[in-house]
Every structure is written in C-alpha cells, then in structure tokens.
C-alpha cells in the first residue's frame, strides 16, 4: 500500500523543504492563470448564446427579420469591450491588493481584517462555490472541445470529465511545483495556438473575408427595431453571460505566497501578463466570431453537448479541416483547448485547499482541512473538491449550458467584498497616495457590485439562485462549526476542576471464543482491576433459554483458560451483538454510580490491510457505541496474526 502511494504521489517532503515548492513567474502564470486564460473558450460562446436567445424571442414576436440578426450579434463586440474594461479595473484593483497583502490577499483575508467575520465568511463561501464550479465547468468544457473534434467520443462526456478531474486531483496531491511544471505546456501551447489562429483570421479578413459594408449597414438599420428597454435587457444578459471570462482574476492574489521571493512584486507582474493575454484573446475571438458569422445556441437536450463556438470559429478561419494542414492545425488547437480547460481546474485545486485551510485555522471549517499532507499540500481539501466537483458533473451531465448559469455570481460576491475591504484598509493604514489607492479599489468594488446585480437579475431563474441560496447556508454552517470549537475549548478548560478519581474499578472483557488475544486481555484486566474482572459474551444462537453449541464449547474451554475470571452469557433472542452489551454496562453503572468501568476488547489484526474487510468489524461497532457512553473507558488489546 505504501509503495503504491509513493509511486502515485512521490516521496514524502519534510517541513524544511517548503521553500523549494515555490514557483517562478512563468510557472505561476500556468498554475494560477489557466482558469482565466481558458475562459475565452466559452465566454464569447455564452455571449453569443445569450444573443441567440434574444434573436429567437424577437423573431417569435415578429420583431427581427433578415439581416437584423447580424446587428444583434454585432452587439457582442461592445459587450466584450465592456467586459475588458471591467477586467482592467479589477486587475488594477487586485494589483494593489497583492502588493498590500504579499502574504496572500484573497477576498477572505481582506474581508476578515477590514470588514469582520460575516463579510469574510460570505466571501469565503462564495469563492469555495466558485472554485467548485470552476472545476466542473472547465473540465466539462475541455471534454466538449475534444468531443467536437472527435465525435466518436460523444455520449461519454461524464466519464471523460470525471477522469480528467481525477487526473488533475492526483497531480495536485503530488505537489504544486510538479503540477505547475506539467501544466505549463498546455497553458502556453493554448495561448500560442489561439494567437496564431486569430492572427491568421485577421489576415484573412484583411484580404477580403467577412461580410460586406453594405450588409453590415443593412443589419444595423433593421436592428433598430429593438430599442429602449429591450436593448438594455439584451445587453445586460449578454454582459452577465460574458463575465464568465473574469472568474479567475482573483486566483493570483489568493496564491501570492506560492511565488518565489519577492512574492508580492512577482505575483503582481504575473497578474499583468495574465490580463494582457486574456484581453487580447477574448476580444480577438469575439471580433472574429462576429465577422465570420459564427454563432452558438444552447442545446435543447440537457444530455446532449453541442459543438463549441471555438470549434466552429476554428473551422471558419482555417477553412476545410477535412485534410492537409488545416486539419492538423484544427486538431492541434482543439487538443490544446482541451488541455488548458482541463488544466484550468488546476487553479481551483491550487486555491480551494488554501482557502479551506485558512478558514479551518480560524475555526470555521473542520481542522482536518488545515493539515498538510506528505507532499506539503492540503490533501483533504483536494480530495473534497474532487468528490463534489465529480458529483456536480454527474448531476448536470457534464453540460456547460447547464453549469455556466451558476457561474460568476459567487466570484463577484468575492470581488465586491474584497475591494470594499481594500477601501477600508487604505483608510486605516493611510500612507503615501492612499486617497488614490482607495479610489481605485472603490471603483473596483462599485463595478463588481453593479455586475453582481446584473448577474443576479438576468441569471436568477437560470440557476444563479442556487449559488445565492447556498452562500448564506454555508456561512451559517461555518458559524456553527466555530461555535462548536469554542464550546469544546471552554468545556475542556472547565473540566480541569471537575476531575476526580472513582473509588472502585471494574473491568469487563468481551469474548466470543478462546485465543491468545483473550488470554492477554484477561491478564491485562487483572493488572488494572485486580479481582474485579468479569468476562461477557453474547449468545446469538440461544434457543428457549438453552445455550447454543458455541457457548457450550466456550464454557467448557473457560474452565482451562479463564484464569478464574467469571464468565457471564448475555442472551440475544433478536441476534443483536451491541445492544445486550450496552444494556449490561448501563445496568452496572446504574447499580454502582461511583464505579469506573473499563471495557476491554480483544482484537485480531490481519497481516494484510485488505483482509480486514473480510471480517464483520464487530469490535469497531461495539467500540463506537461504548465511546458514546459517559463514564465508560474502552481499551483494545490487539493480537497481530502472522502471515
């Protein structure tokens, strides 16, 4: 078992090796930016899907005809420009956060230090949900990209997606530096491929491709039938849909401590590179999709995953992809798209365990999430994220059309609280140019809040209500966890004055046969309780008051091996093992309240770990039940079986 663990996860790392797990800027870009950079594969797609819905509704109402559809899809460009402007605002704001909090400036930390526990837990819960959705959406989108290129794989999206998530989880269990090095190739390969295809598309347009000027003018004129509130609503829907491109912006500020020293400046530089690459690719894809007339509609069947917009755009730009160089280029782009979308889940696997560990250290989550594993990673957080993201993929059929409406609401809650906290931070610490810094973060907070309202209004009935409902539920759970830990600590402290010694001690040895473990248990019982030792056994096969054959044999053997300890048989007419023992223990304690009762369980341990599952674990069940009884001490006496 240990050998398999070492093969899968690598050698154990000591605490002194922590500095060697720090990452360089190029690796940090691959680890923490893959989520944001990969979002260009579905952000424009969601904008187009939203505009397609408006077009279909307008056509049903007799509003849109002819070339007006081109005017509607032309709105994708101003929508994209607005999102890039928001990206620039948030990036500037988070750059200040990184430099102000070089020890990690995620929304949870900033909100906790400046706005209090309630705001911090709200930000933390929203980001935990966002990371969970990031894994499900990114992996599902990656599999959709590969099934678009290889239709034979269609219908196996759920299995492929869960397998991809499992691979990412395994690599993260090995450690951040190793996973970052492995995932750098997909990230940079995707960026290079997209930039080359976009460049080729721009050249193709310059040489005469795309719609004519007359067609664009016609479409604009016919699109004027939509005006006023109709245009505002359509723009709001498209904008909120496209904001999925911004979900990974905060990842670098959350993971600042993973960068090499000086961590703050290195993380800030990486953030700028991420924003530049994200803006160029997002605007390029949106512009070329509109110019080449590439659109997207959500699948009517939730179990069917439609061909992605990026796949359609690649075909439109590259031409006939059935053979030759275009075919090779198409499969290369789709392959790297699949790779980075799967790798994008790595951002969540890097940040989710860190955030959970921070909250666990503050007592708001179970303490197990704060424990570092053999490879200096928070293994429990990684495993939890794998389980719940896999469940989400299964529930939603690995269909991004169903998952994406849940997306972005959580992260914009975090954006708003983080930037609001930074305004409070500058007002407290002041320092050089603090007014300007507060204005920048205030602008980021206002912009994030406006977008949050937009997402809530336009996506509420499409799934955003789930996130909006879950955030306060998680906050309530976290407060209860904290209350439990505080209560336990106070009770343990108070118990020091309640300590006393019982005047009498009675040992009960549970037996079901004679073997070396039972003899050792009897000797141990005599050692701690003297003559106040008694053996108990449960007769599961008694018939009409008569002992079963097994009990008769035990009585006969007890004469030779019982060491003079009295043996009592507890009848169990309903063939229950645990209940008769609990009843007997309760009877003894009721008769003598001053008595200290120790229940001793002889247990045999098999030579192979898997052999233990071949036995009924009765000792474990008895032990678990007895531990819930006040005033009872439970002791196990193990007997290791030879191979």
C-alpha positions in Angstrom: 0.0 0.0 0.0 2.8 2.4 0.9 4.7 1.5 -2.2 1.7 2.3 -4.4 1.2 5.6 -2.5 4.9 6.6 -3.2 4.5 5.7 -6.9 1.4 7.8 -7.3 2.3 10.8 -5.1 6.1 10.7 -4.9 8.4 10.7 -1.9 7.4 12.4 1.3 8.6 16.0 1.8 9.7 17.4 5.2 8.6 20.7 6.5 12.1 22.1 5.8 11.5 21.6 2.1 8.6 24.1 1.9 10.7 26.9 0.2 11.6 24.5 -2.6 7.9 24.2 -3.5 7.7 27.9 -4.5 7.1 28.6 -8.2 8.6 31.0 -10.7 6.6 33.6 -12.6 6.2 31.6 -15.8 5.1 28.5 -13.8 2.9 30.7 -11.6 1.2 32.0 -14.8 0.5 28.5 -15.8 -0.8 27.4 -12.4 -2.9 30.4 -11.4 -3.9 31.9 -14.7 -5.1 28.9 -16.6 -8.6 29.4 -15.3 -8.8 33.0 -16.6 -7.0 32.3 -19.8 -9.0 29.2 -20.7 -12.3 31.1 -20.1 -12.0 32.6 -23.6 -13.0 29.2 -24.9 -16.6 29.7 -23.5 -17.0 33.4 -22.6 -17.7 34.5 -26.2 -19.8 31.4 -26.6 -22.1 32.4 -23.7 -22.4 35.9 -25.1 -23.5 34.5 -28.5 -25.9 32.1 -26.8 -27.5 34.9 -24.9 -27.8 37.0 -28.1 -29.2 33.9 -29.9 -31.9 33.6 -27.3 -32.8 37.3 -27.8 -32.9 36.8 -31.5 -35.2 33.8 -31.3 -37.5 35.6 -28.9 -37.6 38.6 -31.2 -38.3 36.5 -34.2 -41.1 34.8 -32.4 -42.6 38.2 -31.7 -42.2 39.4 -35.3 -39.6 42.0 -34.4 -36.5 40.7 -36.1 -36.2 39.8 -39.8 -33.5 39.5 -42.4 -30.1 40.9 -41.6 -31.2 42.2 -38.2 -29.6 39.1 -36.7 -26.2 40.4 -37.8 -26.9 43.6 -35.9 -27.9 41.6 -32.7 -24.7 39.5 -32.9 -22.8 42.7 -33.6 -23.5 43.7 -30.0 -21.1 41.0 -28.9 -18.2 43.5 -29.6 -19.4 46.3 -27.4 -20.3 43.7 -24.7 -16.7 42.3 -25.0 -15.2 45.8 -24.8 -17.2 46.5 -21.7 -16.0 43.2 -20.1 -12.4 44.0 -21.0 -12.8 47.5 -19.4 -14.1 45.8 -16.3 -11.2 43.4 -16.4 -8.8 46.3 -16.5 -10.5 47.9 -13.4 -10.4 44.7 -11.5 -6.8 43.9 -12.4 -5.7 47.3 -11.3 -7.6 46.9 -8.0 -6.2 43.4 -7.4 -2.6 44.5 -8.2 -2.9 46.9 -5.2 -4.3 44.0 -3.1 -1.4 41.8 -4.0 1.2 44.5 -3.0 -0.7 45.3 0.2 -1.1 41.7 1.2 2.1 39.8 0.0 1.2 37.0 2.4 -1.9 36.2 0.4 -4.6 38.8 -0.3 -7.7 36.7 -1.1 -11.2 38.0 -0.6 -11.4 36.1 2.7 -8.3 37.6 4.3 -9.0 41.1 3.1 -12.7 41.0 4.3 -11.8 39.4 7.6 -9.2 42.0 8.5 -11.3 45.0 7.4 -15.0 44.1 7.4 -15.4 41.4 10.0 -16.2 37.7 10.2 -19.6 37.8 8.5 -18.2 39.5 5.4 -15.2 37.2 5.4 -17.3 34.1 5.6 -19.6 35.4 2.9 -16.6 36.0 0.6 -15.0 32.7 1.6 -18.2 30.7 0.9 -18.8 32.4 -2.4 -15.3 31.6 -3.5 -15.4 28.0 -2.4 -18.5 27.5 -4.5 -16.8 29.3 -7.4 -13.8 27.0 -7.2 -16.1 24.0 -7.2 -17.9 25.3 -10.3 -14.6 26.2 -11.9 -13.5 22.5 -11.8 -16.9 21.3 -13.1 -17.2 23.9 -15.9 -13.5 23.8 -17.0 -13.3 20.1 -17.2 -16.7 19.8 -18.9 -15.7 22.4 -21.4 -12.4 20.7 -22.1 -14.2 17.4 -22.8 -16.7 19.2 -25.0 -13.8 20.6 -27.1 -12.3 17.2 -27.7 -15.7 15.5 -28.5 -16.3 18.3 -31.0 -13.1 17.2 -32.8 -13.7 13.5 -32.2 -17.5 12.9 -32.5 -17.0 9.2 -31.7 -16.4 10.2 -28.0 -19.8 11.9 -27.8 -22.0 10.3 -25.2 -19.1 9.6 -22.8 -18.7 13.2 -21.6 -19.5 12.5 -17.9 -17.0 9.6 -17.7 -14.3 11.5 -19.5 -14.8 14.6 -17.4 -14.6 12.8 -14.1 -11.5 11.0 -15.3 -9.9 14.4 -16.2 -10.8 15.8 -12.8 -9.3 12.7 -11.1 -6.0 13.2 -13.1 -5.8 16.9 -12.0 -6.5 15.9 -8.4 -3.8 13.3 -8.5 -1.2 15.7 -9.9 -2.1 18.3 -7.1 -1.7 15.6 -4.5 1.9 15.3 -5.8 2.6 18.9 -5.1 2.2 22.4 -6.6 5.6 22.7 -8.2 5.3 19.4 -10.0 1.8 20.1 -11.2 2.8 23.6 -12.3 5.6 22.3 -14.4 3.4 19.7 -16.1 0.6 22.1 -16.7 2.8 24.9 -18.3 2.8 23.2 -21.7 -1.0 23.2 -22.2 -1.3 26.8 -21.0 1.4 28.2 -23.3 0.5 25.9 -26.1 -3.1 27.1 -26.0 -2.1 30.8 -25.9 0.3 30.4 -28.8 -2.3 28.4 -30.9 -5.1 30.9 -30.3 -2.9 33.9 -31.1 -1.7 32.2 -34.3 -5.3 31.3 -35.4 -6.5 34.8 -34.5 -3.7 36.4 -36.4 -4.5 34.2 -39.4 -8.1 35.2 -39.2 -7.3 38.9 -39.1 -5.1 38.5 -42.2 -7.8 36.6 -43.9 -10.3 39.4 -43.2 -7.8 42.0 -44.5 -7.7 40.1 -47.7 -11.4 40.3 -48.3 -13.2 37.8 -46.0 -16.3 38.5 -43.8 -19.5 40.4 -44.6 -19.5 43.5 -46.9 -20.0 47.0 -45.6 -23.5 47.1 -47.2 -24.6 44.0 -45.3 -23.4 45.5 -42.0 -25.2 48.8 -42.7 -28.4 46.8 -43.6 -28.3 44.8 -40.5 -27.8 47.8 -38.3 -30.8 49.6 -39.8 -33.1 46.6 -39.4 -31.8 46.0 -35.8 -33.0 49.5 -34.8 -36.5 47.9 -34.4 -35.2 46.9 -31.0 -34.8 49.9 -28.8 -35.2 51.2 -25.2 -35.6 48.6 -22.5 -35.4 45.7 -25.0 -31.8 46.7 -25.9 -30.9 47.3 -22.3 -32.2 43.9 -21.2 -30.4 42.1 -24.1 -27.1 43.9 -23.3 -27.4 43.1 -19.6 -28.0 39.4 -20.3 -25.1 39.2 -22.8 -22.8 41.1 -20.4 -23.5 38.9 -17.4 -23.1 35.8 -19.6 -19.7 37.0 -20.8 -18.5 37.8 -17.3 -17.5 34.2 -17.0 -14.3 35.4 -18.6 -13.4 37.1 -15.3 -13.8 34.2 -12.9 -10.1 33.6 -12.4 -8.9 37.1 -11.9 -8.6 36.7 -8.1 -6.6 33.5 -8.3 -3.1 35.1 -8.3 -3.9 37.3 -5.2 -5.1 34.2 -3.4 -1.9 32.3 -4.2 0.7 35.0 -3.7 2.6 33.0 -1.1 3.3 30.3 -3.7 5.5 32.7 -5.7 9.3 33.0 -5.2 10.5 36.0 -3.2 9.8 38.8 -3.5 6.3 37.2 -3.7 4.2 40.3 -4.0 6.0 42.0 -6.9 6.4 38.7 -8.7 2.6 37.9 -8.3 1.8 41.5 -9.5 3.8 41.1 -12.7 2.2 37.8 -13.4 -1.3 39.3 -12.9 -0.5 42.0 -15.6 0.7 39.4 -18.1 -2.5 37.3 -17.5 -4.7 40.3 -18.0 -3.0 41.3 -21.2 -3.2 37.8 -22.7 -6.8 37.4 -21.6 -7.9 40.7 -23.0 -6.3 40.1 -26.4 -7.6 36.6 -26.8 -11.1 37.4 -25.6 -11.5 40.5 -27.9 -10.0 38.6 -30.8 -12.3 35.6 -30.5 -15.4 37.8 -30.1 -14.4 40.1 -33.0 -13.7 37.3 -35.4 -16.8 35.3 -34.4 -18.9 38.3 -35.3 -17.0 39.0 -38.6 -17.1 35.4 -39.7 -20.8 35.0 -38.7 -20.1 32.2 -36.1 -22.9 31.9 -33.5 -23.9 29.5 -30.8 -27.1 28.3 -29.3 -27.7 26.2 -26.1 -28.6 22.6 -26.7 -32.4 21.9 -26.2 -31.5 18.5 -24.7 -29.5 18.7 -21.5 -27.9 15.3 -22.1 -26.5 16.5 -25.5 -23.4 18.7 -25.6 -23.5 21.0 -28.7 -20.4 21.8 -30.7 -18.5 24.6 -29.1 -18.2 28.1 -30.6 -14.4 27.9 -30.6 -14.5 24.8 -32.7 -16.9 26.4 -35.2 -14.6 29.5 -35.3 -11.5 27.4 -36.0 -13.3 25.7 -38.9 -14.4 29.1 -40.3 -10.9 30.6 -40.1 -8.9 27.6 -41.2 -11.2 26.6 -44.0 -11.7 22.9 -45.0 -10.4 20.9 -42.0 -11.0 17.5 -43.5 -7.5 17.2 -44.8 -4.0 18.6 -45.0 -2.5 21.4 -43.0 -5.9 22.9 -41.9 -6.9 19.5 -40.4 -3.6 19.4 -38.5 -4.0 22.9 -37.2 -7.6 22.3 -36.2 -6.8 19.3 -34.2 -3.8 21.0 -32.6 -5.9 23.9 -31.5 -8.7 21.7 -30.2 -6.2 19.5 -28.4 -4.6 22.4 -26.6 -8.1 23.8 -25.9 -9.0 20.5 -24.2 -5.7 20.5 -22.4 -5.9 24.0 -20.9 -9.6 23.7 -20.0 -8.8 20.6 -18.0 -5.7 22.3 -16.6 -7.9 25.3 -15.7 -9.4 23.1 -13.0 -5.9 23.2 -11.5 -6.4 26.8 -10.5 -9.3 25.8 -8.3 -7.3 22.8 -7.0 -4.5 25.2 -6.0 -6.7 27.8 -4.3 -9.6 25.8 -2.9 -7.5 23.9 -0.4 -5.6 27.0 0.6 -8.8 28.9 1.3 -10.3 26.0 3.2 -7.1 25.7 5.3 -7.3 29.4 6.2 -10.9 29.1 7.3 -10.1 25.9 9.2 -7.3 27.6 11.1 -9.8 30.3 12.1 -12.1 27.5 13.3 -14.8 28.0 10.7 -14.2 24.6 8.9 -13.1 21.2 10.2 -9.5 21.3 11.4 -8.6 18.5 9.0 -8.5 21.0 6.1 -5.6 22.8 7.7 -3.4 19.7 7.8 -0.5 19.4 5.3 -0.1 16.0 3.7 3.1 14.1 2.8 3.7 16.3 -0.2 3.2 19.7 1.6 -0.2 20.1 0.1 -3.6 20.3 1.8 -4.7 16.8 0.7 -8.1 16.8 2.4 -9.2 19.9 0.5 -8.0 18.4 -2.7 -10.0 15.2 -2.1 -13.1 17.1 -1.1 -13.0 19.2 -4.2 -12.6 16.1 -6.4 -15.6 14.4 -4.8 -18.0 17.3 -5.0 -17.0 18.5 -8.5 -17.4 15.0 -9.8 -20.8 14.8 -8.3 -21.7 18.2 -9.9 -20.5 16.9 -13.3 -22.7 13.8 -12.9 -25.8 15.8 -11.8 -25.5 18.2 -14.7 -24.4 15.6 -17.4 -21.1 17.5 -17.9 -23.1 20.1 -19.9 -21.7 23.6 -19.7 -25.0 25.0 -21.0 -26.4 24.0 -17.6 -23.4 24.7 -15.4 -22.4 28.2 -16.7 -25.6 30.0 -15.5 -24.5 29.0 -12.0 -21.1 30.5 -12.6 -19.7 34.0 -11.9 -22.3 35.0 -9.2 -20.1 33.6 -6.4 -16.9 35.2 -7.6 -18.4 38.7 -8.0 -19.6 38.5 -4.4 -15.9 37.9 -3.5 -14.8 40.7 -5.8 -17.2 43.2 -4.2 -16.3 42.3 -0.6 -12.5 42.2 -1.3 -12.4 45.6 -3.0 -14.7 47.1 -0.3 -12.3 45.7 2.3 -9.4 47.3 0.5 -11.0 50.8 0.7 -11.4 50.3 4.4 -7.7 49.1 4.5 -6.4 52.3 2.9 -8.5 54.4 5.2 -6.9 52.6 8.2 -3.2 52.4 7.2 -3.2 55.6 5.0 0.3 56.1 3.8 1.5 57.7 0.5 -1.2 58.3 -2.1 -3.7 56.4 0.0 -6.6 58.5 -1.4 -5.8 57.5 -5.0 -5.5 53.8 -4.0 -8.8 54.0 -2.1 -10.5 55.5 -5.2 -9.1 52.7 -7.4 -10.3 49.9 -5.1 -13.6 51.8 -4.6 -14.1 51.9 -8.4 -13.4 48.1 -8.5 -15.9 47.5 -5.7 -18.6 49.6 -7.4 -18.0 47.9 -10.8 -18.1 44.4 -9.2 -21.3 45.2 -7.3 -23.1 46.5 -10.4 -22.1 43.4 -12.3 -23.2 41.2 -9.4 -26.7 42.9 -9.6 -26.7 42.3 -13.3 -25.9 38.6 -12.9 -28.4 38.2 -10.1 -31.2 39.8 -12.2 -30.5 38.2 -15.5 -29.4 34.7 -14.4 -31.5 34.2 -11.3 -34.1 31.9 -12.8 -31.4 30.1 -14.8 -29.5 28.8 -11.8 -27.9 31.8 -10.1 -30.5 31.4 -7.3 -28.7 28.1 -6.3 -25.5 30.0 -5.5 -27.2 32.9 -3.9 -29.1 30.5 -1.6 -26.1 28.3 -0.9 -23.8 31.1 0.2 -25.8 32.1 3.4 -26.3 28.3 4.1 -22.6 27.8 4.1 -22.0 30.9 6.2 -24.4 29.5 8.8 -22.7 26.1 8.8 -19.3 27.8 9.3 -20.6 29.8 12.2 -21.9 26.6 13.8 -18.6 24.9 13.3 -16.8 27.8 15.0 -19.4 27.7 17.8 -18.7 24.0 18.3 -14.9 24.5 18.6 -15.3 27.4 21.0 -17.7 25.3 23.1 -15.4 22.3 23.1 -12.5 24.5 24.2 -14.4 26.1 27.1 -15.7 22.7 28.2 -12.2 21.2 28.2 -10.9 24.1 30.2 -13.7 23.9 32.7 -13.3 20.1 33.1 -10.0 20.6 34.9 -11.9 21.5 38.1 -14.2 18.5 37.6 -11.5 15.8 37.6 -11.8 13.2 40.3 -10.9 9.5 40.8 -13.5 6.8 41.1 -13.4 4.9 44.3 -13.9 1.5 42.6 -12.8 0.0 39.3 -14.5 -2.8 37.4 -13.1 -4.4 34.1 -15.3 -6.2 31.6 -13.6 -8.4 29.0 -15.7 -9.1 25.9 -15.1 -12.6 24.5 -16.5 -14.8 21.8 -14.0 -17.6 21.9 -10.7 -18.6 23.3 -7.5 -17.4 21.7 -4.2 -15.7 22.6 -5.8 -12.2 22.4 -8.5 -13.2 25.0 -5.8 -14.6 27.4 -3.8 -11.4 27.0 -6.9 -9.3 27.7 -7.7 -11.3 30.9 -4.1 -10.7 32.1 -4.3 -7.0 31.3 -7.7 -6.8 33.1 -6.3 -8.4 36.2 -3.4 -5.9 36.1 -5.6 -2.8 36.1 -8.6 -4.0 38.2 -7.3 -6.8 40.4 -10.1 -9.2 41.3 -12.9 -7.0 39.9 -12.8 -8.6 36.5 -15.7 -10.2 34.6 -15.9 -11.7 31.1 -19.0 -11.2 29.0 -20.1 -13.0 25.9 -23.3 -12.7 23.8 -25.2 -15.8 22.8 -26.6 -15.1 19.3 -28.0 -18.6 18.9 -29.8 -19.3 22.2 -33.0 -21.3 21.8 -35.6 -21.4 24.5 -33.2 -20.5 27.3 -30.7 -23.2 26.3 -27.1 -22.3 25.4 -26.0 -22.6 21.7 -23.3 -25.1 20.8 -20.7 -22.3 20.5 -21.5 -21.1 24.0 -21.4 -24.7 25.4 -17.9 -25.1 23.9 -16.8 -21.7 25.3 -18.0 -22.7 28.8 -16.0 -26.0 28.6 -12.8 -24.2 27.4 -13.2 -21.5 30.0 -12.5 -23.9 32.8 -8.9 -24.3 31.5 -8.2 -20.9 30.1 -10.5 -18.5 32.0 -7.9 -17.9 34.8 -10.7 -18.0 37.4 -12.5 -15.0 35.9 -16.3 -15.5 36.0 -17.9 -15.7 32.6 -21.4 -14.4 32.1 -23.5 -15.1 29.0 -25.9 -12.4 27.7 -28.8 -13.9 25.7 -29.7 -12.1 22.5 -33.0 -13.5 21.1 -33.0 -10.9 18.3 -29.5 -11.8 17.3 -28.1 -8.3 18.1 -24.5 -8.0 19.2 -24.2 -4.4 20.5 -27.4 -3.8 22.3 -27.1 -6.5 25.1 -23.6 -5.2 25.9 -24.8 -1.6 26.2 -27.7 -2.7 28.4 -25.4 -4.6 30.7 -23.0 -1.7 31.0 -25.8 0.6 31.8 -27.1 -1.8 34.5 -23.7 -2.0 36.2 -23.3 1.9 36.2 -26.8 2.4 37.5 -26.3 -0.1 40.3 -22.9 1.5 41.3 -22.6 5.1 40.1 -19.2 5.5 41.8 -17.8 2.7 39.7 -15.2 3.2 36.9 -15.9 0.7 34.2 -13.3 -0.4 31.6 -14.5 -2.5 28.7 -11.6 -4.5 27.2 -12.0 -5.7 23.6 -9.6 -8.4 22.3 -9.0 -7.6 18.6 -7.0 -9.6 16.0 -5.2 -7.6 13.3 -4.7 -9.4 9.9 -1.3 -9.3 8.2 -2.7 -7.6 5.0 -4.8 -4.4 5.1 -7.4 -5.7 2.6 -8.0 -8.9 4.7 -9.5 -6.7 7.4 -12.5 -6.0 5.2 -13.3 -9.8 5.1 -14.4 -9.7 8.8 -17.6 -8.2 10.3 -15.8 -5.4 12.3 -17.9 -6.2 15.4 -15.2 -4.8 17.7 -15.3 -1.5 15.9 -19.1 -1.3 16.2 -19.0 -2.1 19.9 -16.2 0.4 20.5 -18.0 3.1 18.6 -21.2 2.6 20.6 -19.4 2.4 24.0 -17.5 5.6 23.4 -20.8 7.5 23.4 -21.5 6.2 26.9 -20.5 8.6 29.8 -18.3 7.1 32.4 -17.1 4.1 30.3 -13.4 3.5 29.4 -12.8 1.4 26.3 -9.5 -0.4 25.7 -8.4 -2.5 22.8 -5.9 -5.3 23.2 -4.6 -6.1 19.7 -3.3 -9.5 18.6 -1.4 -9.4 15.3 -1.9 -12.5 13.2 1.3 -13.9 11.5 1.4 -14.1 7.7 
